[in-house]
């Protein structure tokens, strides 16, 4: 398959594999072998061992969805600034999705970086960073997006095809996605951190809305008030402002 994104570097070195265990693993292998340029991209039709956040396995039908990994070298970021990259990537995916769906208010980013339509998941992101001292040496950006799949074992998942009633040409979508990702990455590299943060909060799922969360094994009511620089979710629970890491809170 041919993908020709109009980018400076993202996707200019590209491999499209019929099948692999995990595009993130393929990308990591290329890094170890010193064969991955900045922007190197691996796309596959099917992953046998795709993985997501919280140690979950990624569900995806063969040749129906977009499953890819991008290698970047964000050496301008300190290790403590990893969430800035997560925001930029999530916004790149959100921008791309908004171009397909229009200004649909149902399209949101669920913290930290899942793509949602209403209360159903359209896609997910897994970023694996390797550090050199106090800076990020390489980042492998794993992205899985439900494009044409019609049946899911997980009832909370949906696809762009289910939302719109259309089928999509994945090669074209892949090119546009790589362009969208690079635009947001270049914003990050240019130091536009405040702009990215504001856009992320505007797109954030259930931001400043009262909802139920699973906290400390109990269902509690609260509302999201922001996201810390280190990526922790700030939630007002009763009269207390609390901050949570990835494994410490779940939406109900």
Secondary structure, 3 states (H helix, E strand, C coil): CCCCCCCCCCCCCEEEECCECCHHHHHHHHHHCCCCCCCCEEEECCECCCECHHHCECCCCCCCCEEEEEEECCCCCEHHHHHHHHHHHHHHHHHHHHHHHCCCCCEEEECCCEEEECCEEEEEEEEEEEEECCEEEEEEEEEEECCCCCCCCCCCECCHHHHHCCCCCHHHHHHHHHHHHHHHHHHHHCCCHHHHHHHHHHHECCECCEEEEEECCEEEEEEEEEECCCCCEEEEECCEEEEECCCCEEEC
